[in-house]
């Protein structure tokens, strides 16, 4: 029997949810507001900032000073490339762990997840030397490889969780019909796990798009994504808040729009298998 909820409780939960949502979104909103202020107005008190006049000066300066389109294309190529490569590796790996489990499967999954617990700076020097020796510094290929390896544990974990919810009998029936291993994964497993794969893909794109540490350390100009684009407005002379906010708004706008239009698919995938 379903438990009834009083109108007062529903109202209180709704208010709390909207309050938490606003607090989470407020930094983005404030950056957006500062981006339309002059440098002089951006450093004023909050109430004075809200009452200041709107201007596109910071956006004009950012466009003149930086090649936004180059940074944008680098971010698109790096995030999509690392996501596709991670899925190509993770789907067969997650399939083997989900449907051909071994005694050490849980240990292997925990070991992969433990790599995310290590500080990135711990492997910066050897990785930087490898990139230097192989000529991968400031290259898109190098960043695609690094971001693939960084996010691969999370991708495998998520896909493993989704694949475990798929009845193994369906795959056995496909084998009895003569399906090869490749056809089983490509034509049976993958279509059934589309919500989970889609949400994993979206999450990996967001993680790769927002990655700052490795992109700042391994790129300078040619392969620099939007994170490098934002960091360029922090200089020894100080922070130019209006221009920094304009650059940040231009950097987060594409991924924010993607998340907005794909939120239904993302929520569906993240809750895949939660209700039976």
Secondary structure, DSSP 8 states (H G I E B T S, - for coil): ------HHHHHHHHHHHHHHHHHHHHHHHHHHHHHTS-HHHHTS-HHHHHHS----HHHHHHHHHS-HHHHHHHHHHHHHHHHHHHHHHHHHHHHHHHHS--TTHHHHHHHHHHGGGS-GGGGHHHHHHHHHHTT-TT-HHHHHHHHHHHHHHHHHHHHHHHHHTS-HHHHHHHHHTT--HHHIIIIIIHHHTHHHHHHHHHHHHHHHHH--HHHHHH-SSTT--HHHHHHTTEETTEE-HHHHHHHHHHHHHHHHHHHHHTHHHHHHHHTTTT--
